[in-house]
């Protein structure tokens, strides 16, 4: 994160800013050791920890109040009240339902709900273009701000054939979990997709431990069962990887690695396009990293398919 980018943060209204968590994930190396303690506490209970008083925030971080204020200033905020306004704005964004989201930038939820009526062909084309531009921007910004160290760490786990990978998603993110699963199953052994009811997930948890990796995908509105499962897995020394949006699922506090992607589009719904692109990049990297094993498995699979055709 450049000095210019940090300096510009405080001048933007809350709605126009990237989440604080996104800044921390890309600019952690610019913080002092004591400021990093503040950052880690904030990320461990994000964003709720940021709603505490300066004194309580400092006490829980085991630093002084001036350190907390320097941390806030380094992010570009004029003071702690402005920092908390941003945190509250993010919390509101986190909790938005499809009814609360405006379909168009600059349109309030009430205006959207009362607009009604069929769209003209011009309006439909305009929406398609605006949606496409927003999705492209999400992908570009996600890739530009992705911490490469974190990306590589997750790719190595995807390629670690000595570990069992279990993959789960929520109501809207399970298709991503399935997509990752079907690819990794081809290139490496010991990959499991956790489907169905949460009770089935708990049964699977009985056999999970240090040599296991759990990948969970969760975007707003976040699912309690996904968060709870990540917490339970972490308690059993499972390595937890979280795929989430820019506001960070509450499962982030239980994750060893976090891959966050931007999701806003001019719609009542969030877009998983950027998250899917990152998932595909992780699959590509994992395939390259374990190519010797992957090539043998792909060759065997092709032989089986050829045999089926011949039969």
C-alpha positions in Angstrom: 0.0 0.0 0.0 1.5 3.3 -1.1 1.8 6.4 1.1 -0.4 8.2 -1.4 -3.1 5.6 -1.1 -3.1 5.7 2.7 -3.1 9.5 2.7 -6.2 9.5 0.5 -8.2 7.2 2.7 -9.3 9.7 5.3 -10.6 12.1 2.7 -13.2 9.7 1.2 -16.7 9.2 2.6 -17.4 5.8 4.3 -19.4 4.6 1.3 -16.5 5.2 -1.1 -13.8 3.6 1.0 -12.5 0.1 0.9 -13.0 -1.9 4.1 -10.4 -1.3 6.8 -9.7 -5.0 6.7 -8.7 -4.8 3.1 -6.2 -2.0 3.9 -4.7 -4.1 6.7 -4.3 -7.2 4.6 -2.3 -5.2 2.0 -0.5 -2.8 4.2 0.3 -4.8 7.4 4.1 -4.5 6.7 3.9 -0.7 7.0 2.8 -0.9 10.7 5.1 -1.1 13.6 5.2 -4.2 15.8 2.9 -2.6 18.4 0.6 -1.3 15.7 0.4 -4.8 14.3 -0.9 -6.0 17.7 -3.8 -3.6 17.3 -4.4 -4.7 13.7 -4.4 -8.4 14.7 -6.9 -7.8 17.5 -9.1 -5.9 15.1 -9.0 -8.7 12.5 -9.6 -11.3 15.1 -13.0 -9.8 15.9 -13.8 -7.8 12.8 -15.4 -5.2 12.8 -16.8 -5.3 16.3 -13.5 -4.7 18.0 -13.3 -1.3 16.3 -16.5 -0.2 18.1 -14.8 -0.3 21.5 -13.4 2.8 23.3 -9.8 3.7 22.7 -9.0 2.7 26.3 -10.6 -0.7 25.9 -9.1 -1.3 22.5 -5.7 -0.5 23.8 -6.1 -2.7 26.9 -7.1 -5.7 24.8 -4.3 -5.1 22.4 -1.8 -4.8 25.2 -0.6 -1.4 23.9 -1.0 2.2 24.9 -3.9 4.4 23.9 -1.5 6.6 21.8 -0.5 3.5 19.9 -4.1 2.9 18.9 -4.5 6.5 17.8 -1.3 6.3 15.7 -2.6 3.1 14.2 -5.8 4.9 13.2 -3.9 7.9 11.9 -1.7 5.7 9.8 -4.8 4.4 8.1 -5.6 7.9 7.0 -8.3 8.8 9.5 -8.3 12.2 11.2 -9.2 10.6 14.5 -10.8 7.7 16.3 -14.4 9.0 15.8 -13.9 9.0 12.0 -12.4 5.5 12.2 -15.5 4.3 14.1 -17.8 5.9 11.6 -16.1 3.8 8.9 -16.5 0.7 11.0 -20.2 1.4 11.6 -20.7 2.0 7.9 -19.0 -1.4 7.1 -21.2 -3.1 9.7 -24.3 -1.7 8.0 -23.0 -3.0 4.7 -22.4 -6.4 6.2 -25.9 -6.7 7.4 -27.7 -5.6 4.2 -30.3 -7.9 2.8 -31.2 -8.0 -0.9 -34.2 -5.7 -0.1 -31.8 -3.2 1.4 -29.5 -3.0 -1.5 -30.0 -0.4 -4.2 -30.0 -1.7 -7.7 -28.1 1.3 -9.1 -25.2 3.4 -7.7 -26.7 6.5 -6.2 -30.2 5.1 -5.9 -31.5 4.6 -2.4 -33.2 1.4 -1.3 -36.5 3.2 -1.0 -36.2 4.6 -4.5 -35.4 1.2 -5.9 -38.3 -0.5 -4.2 -40.8 2.1 -5.5 -39.4 2.5 -9.0 -41.2 -0.6 -10.4 -42.4 -1.1 -13.9 -40.8 -3.0 -16.8 -37.4 -1.8 -18.1 -37.0 -0.5 -21.6 -34.5 -2.2 -23.9 -32.2 0.8 -23.4 -32.4 0.5 -19.6 -31.7 -3.3 -19.9 -28.6 -2.7 -22.0 -27.5 0.0 -19.6 -27.8 -2.4 -16.7 -25.9 -5.0 -18.5 -23.0 -2.6 -19.2 -23.0 -1.2 -15.7 -23.1 -4.7 -14.2 -20.3 -5.8 -16.5 -18.1 -2.8 -15.6 -18.7 -3.4 -11.9 -17.8 -7.1 -12.2 -14.7 -6.3 -14.2 -13.7 -3.7 -11.6 -14.2 -6.2 -8.8 -11.9 -8.7 -10.5 -9.2 -6.1 -11.3 -9.2 -4.7 -7.8 -9.3 -8.1 -6.1 -6.3 -9.3 -8.1 -4.4 -6.0 -7.6 -4.8 -6.0 -3.9 -4.4 -9.8 -3.2 -1.5 -10.4 -0.8 0.7 -12.7 -2.9 2.1 -14.4 0.2 -1.4 -15.4 1.3 -2.3 -16.6 -2.2 0.8 -18.7 -2.4 0.2 -20.2 1.1 -3.3 -21.3 0.1 -2.1 -22.6 -3.3 0.6 -24.7 -1.4 -2.1 -26.2 0.8 -4.2 -27.0 -2.2 -1.2 -28.9 -3.7 -0.2 -30.6 -0.4 -1.0 -34.2 -1.3 -0.1 -35.4 2.2 -3.1 -33.5 3.6 -6.8 -34.2 3.2 -8.8 -31.1 2.0 -12.4 -30.7 2.9 -14.4 -28.0 1.1 -17.7 -26.4 2.2 -19.8 -23.4 1.1 -22.9 -21.6 2.1 -26.2 -21.1 0.3 -24.7 -18.9 -2.4 -21.0 -20.1 -2.2 -21.5 -23.8 -2.4 -21.2 -23.7 -6.2 -17.6 -22.3 -5.7 -16.9 -25.1 -3.2 -18.1 -27.7 -5.7 -16.1 -26.1 -8.5 -12.9 -26.2 -6.5 -13.6 -29.8 -5.4 -14.2 -31.3 -8.9 -10.9 -29.8 -10.1 -8.8 -30.7 -7.2 -10.2 -34.3 -7.2 -8.7 -34.7 -10.6 -5.2 -33.4 -9.9 -4.7 -34.8 -6.4 -6.0 -37.4 -3.9 -7.9 -36.8 -0.7 -10.4 -34.1 -1.6 -13.9 -34.1 -0.1 -16.9 -31.8 -0.7 -19.0 -31.3 2.4 -22.6 -31.3 1.2 -26.0 -31.6 2.7 -27.0 -30.8 6.3 -24.7 -29.4 8.9 -25.1 -32.6 11.0 -23.3 -34.4 8.2 -20.5 -31.9 8.4 -20.1 -32.6 12.1 -19.9 -36.3 11.4 -17.0 -35.6 9.1 -15.3 -33.4 11.8 -14.9 -36.5 13.9 -12.0 -37.6 11.8 -10.3 -34.3 11.1 -7.1 -33.1 12.8 -3.7 -31.6 12.2 -3.2 -33.2 8.8 -6.5 -31.8 7.5 -7.3 -28.6 5.7 -10.8 -27.1 5.7 -11.7 -24.6 3.0 -14.9 -22.6 3.6 -16.6 -20.1 1.4 -18.9 -17.5 3.0 -20.1 -14.1 1.8 -22.7 -11.8 3.3 -25.2 -12.4 4.7 -22.9 -14.8 6.5 -24.1 -18.2 7.7 -23.9 -19.2 11.3 -23.4 -22.9 10.5 -20.4 -22.1 8.3 -18.9 -19.9 10.9 -19.5 -22.5 13.7 -18.0 -25.3 11.6 -14.9 -23.2 11.0 -14.6 -22.6 14.7 -15.0 -26.3 15.6 -12.4 -27.3 13.0 -9.9 -24.8 14.3 -10.4 -26.1 17.8 -9.3 -29.5 16.4 -6.1 -28.1 15.0 -7.4 -28.2 11.4 -5.9 -25.6 9.1 -8.7 -23.3 8.1 -8.8 -21.4 4.8 -11.6 -18.8 4.3 -12.8 -17.5 0.9 -15.0 -14.5 1.6 -15.9 -10.9 0.5 -14.2 -7.6 1.4 -16.2 -7.2 4.6 -14.9 -10.6 5.9 -17.1 -13.3 7.2 -17.1 -13.8 11.0 -15.3 -17.0 10.2 -12.2 -14.9 9.6 -11.5 -15.0 13.4 -11.0 -18.8 13.1 -9.1 -18.9 9.8 -5.4 -19.3 9.3 -5.6 -17.9 5.8 -8.1 -15.5 4.3 -8.7 -14.9 0.6 -11.1 -11.9 0.2 -12.7 -10.7 -3.1 -14.9 -7.8 -3.9 -18.5 -8.5 -4.5 -20.6 -5.2 -5.0 -22.5 -4.8 -8.3 -25.5 -2.7 -9.3 -28.0 -5.3 -8.1 -29.9 -6.5 -5.1 -27.4 -9.4 -5.1 -23.7 -9.7 -4.6 -21.4 -11.0 -7.3 -19.1 -14.0 -6.9 -17.3 -13.4 -10.1 -14.1 -12.1 -8.5 -14.1 -14.9 -5.9 -14.5 -17.5 -8.7 -11.5 -16.0 -10.6 -9.4 -16.3 -7.5 -10.6 -19.8 -7.0 -9.6 -20.7 -10.6 -6.2 -19.1 -10.1 -5.7 -21.2 -7.0 -6.6 -24.3 -8.9 -4.2 -23.4 -11.7 -1.4 -22.8 -9.2 -2.1 -26.0 -7.3 -2.1 -28.0 -10.5 1.3 -26.5 -11.5 2.7 -27.2 -8.0 1.8 -30.9 -8.0 2.0 -31.5 -11.8 3.9 -34.7 -11.6 1.1 -36.3 -9.6 -1.6 -34.4 -11.5 -0.3 -35.5 -14.9 -0.4 -39.2 -13.9 -3.9 -38.8 -12.6 -5.1 -37.0 -15.7 -3.5 -39.6 -18.0 -5.3 -42.4 -16.0 -8.6 -40.5 -16.2 -8.3 -40.1 -19.9 -7.5 -43.8 -20.3 -10.6 -44.7 -18.4 -12.7 -42.3 -20.5 -11.2 -43.8 -23.7 -12.1 -47.3 -22.4 -15.6 -46.3 -21.8 -16.0 -45.0 -25.4 -14.5 -48.3 -26.7 -16.9 -50.4 -24.7 
